[in-house]
Amino acid sequence: MRTTRGLLRSPKELGFRLLLLSLGALLLLSLERTGRIDPLESALAGLISPGQSTVASITGRVAELWRGAWEFRRLQRRVAELERVNASLLVENLRLQEVERENQRLRELLQFAETRPGIQLRGAQILARPIGFGTNNLNDILLLDLGRRHGIQVGMPVVSEQGLVGRISEVTDTTSKVLLITDATSIVNAILQSSRQTGVLRGRPGQNPVMGFLPQGSPVSVGEIVLTSGLGGRFPKGIPIGQVVAVRQQDFEIFQEAEVRPNVDFTRLELVAVVIGFDPLEFVPVLDVVPEEVEGAPTGEAEPAPEPPLPTGQGE
Amino acid sequence: MGRSTGYAVMVPLLGLVALLQSTLAPRLAILGIQPDLVLIGVVVVTLVQGSHVGLLWAFTGGIWLDLMGGGPLGGSSLALMAAVLVAGMGHHRFFFQNPLVPFMAGLLAGIAYGVSLLALLWLFQGLGPMDVLLERLVLPAAVYDAALMLLATPWLLTLSGRGGVNA
């Protein structure tokens, strides 16, 4: 008969330990909520982030090698002899492909910056990439390798070459956290590119964000491009957010809603840029080809739409 | 392994697992759901060593997770401790004869962890509809964690036979 130390201990002792540790956790929670351990957290983040950066880089390379290995096997079946001769070249080739992909991303990011002269960008590499959800599946957070020392401040927008990623929610000296637009607490003022309807885009964990406060009767069609409206001045105007994939309209409700699929593939983000300064009044053309109905409009929105009512929460 | 040695191993080991959680786990995501590596580690220790030890691992692992992942500090500890209380039920004699116990412990602990985390985040951040989050995030993640526990069962049985991890 097997016994263990845990079984021999009394429930009283277990309860005491549970109580003690729970109180400790609650104390930490309350200290963090009141901001009293921010300096300590900041110092610890400074210690941890280099390690995270290194491991993130290693796992990225391992993942690339893993993918490369699968590809290698497939090709090996087809040209086994040639593969044996060129195995070392293949490894080198994989490395160069990765460099090329990085170059491509950087070129796209540069192009993004060049088409928006009013926006000052700062590139950042993602250290920890919690696919959408921090270290759990509920928070949509990214960790960046730029912090207060690099001029990063809470509230700064974060973009990629595909469009809006989110905004800085917390900053330490060397790192910063990005609240993605898919996070439940994220709110962005948005505009539909064709119909020029403004609304508020709210994130939903595990699902596409929803653009709400769209007046009933206004024409909202599936496939419409969603951009930042610039209202409130928190995000530059005209940054692409996504595309409408569904419209929910019920006669008894004041507003209709549009489900928006983000342009950015958050699972594949490797490089992002933090907007460290922008002119809130500047309208940024999003597409090379401007749709016909917008062509005649002056720079900016045709008519300034009223600020839609904001629900409670962080963000714009 | 002595108690002090156990502590000395526990803290860096959990730090390493939390590091992998924040860097490697997203690459192991299936349909957008990533495994909870720290939770799995804590459940393994709880099954082998019991809730007394598991609680310490949960507290420490939670702190590491929150430091690296950006959650409210202490929140993950509370959620992991809830998971330990559930997984601790598997720390009985029949566990050693029933390989399904680790799977069920992983599943139920995963649900307890997810629900607790959901409740905390709802409290602090006002998350959206709970039923949707439960269905789309918490339950799939628990199933994923349970599947990994199933894979770890042979190693777990070996570990338990040797006396396991101590803290």
Interface residues (C-beta under 8 A of the other chain):
Chain A: M1 R2 T3 T4 R5 G6 L7 R9 E13 L14 R17 L18 L21 S22 G24 A25 L26 L27 L28 L29 L31 E32 R33 I37 E41 L44 A45 I48 G51 Q52 V55 A56 T59 A63 L127 A128 R129 P130 I131 G132 F133 G134 T135 N136 N137 L138 N139 I141 L143 E170 K177 A184 T185 R204 P205 G206 Q207 T267 T312 G313
Chain B: A18 L19 L20 Q21 S22 T23 L24 A25 P26 R27 A29 G32 I33 Q34 D36 V38 V48 Q49 G50 S51 H52 V53 L55 L56 A58 F59 G62 I63 L65 D66 L67 M68 G69 G70 G71 P72 L73 G74 G75 S76 S77 L78 M81 L85 G88 H91 H92 R93 F96 G114 L117 L118 L121 F124 Q125 G126 L127 G128 V132 L133 R136 L137 V138 A141
